[in-house]
């Protein structure tokens, strides 16, 4: 778990560098940060034996819940 926290810290630091135009890329947007949070939480949870969960707002979740998916 400490390794995941360190990874998040490093990714946030990289975003800060991007916003300061010290790296030749752009910072992650909110959607990518949300995905990162979900992904790392899933890694930690499944590593502890939890069942996988769907990404909130994903097409798979909408389909499983019976929602119409635009396309």
C-alpha positions, 0 to 999 in steps of 0.5 A: 500500500505504501508503494501505491501511495508513493506512486500517486504522490509521484504522479501528482508531482509530475502533474505539478511540473506539467502545469508549471510547463517544466515537462513537455506534456500536459497534466492529467485531467479530472477524468484521468485522475478519477481513473487513476484513483479507481485503478489503484484502489482496485489494485489494493483491494484485489490484492487484499482479496476483494472482488473486482468492481466496475469503474463508476460511469463505465459502459460496462456498468451502464449495460449491467444496470440496464441503462441505455448507452449512447453510441 
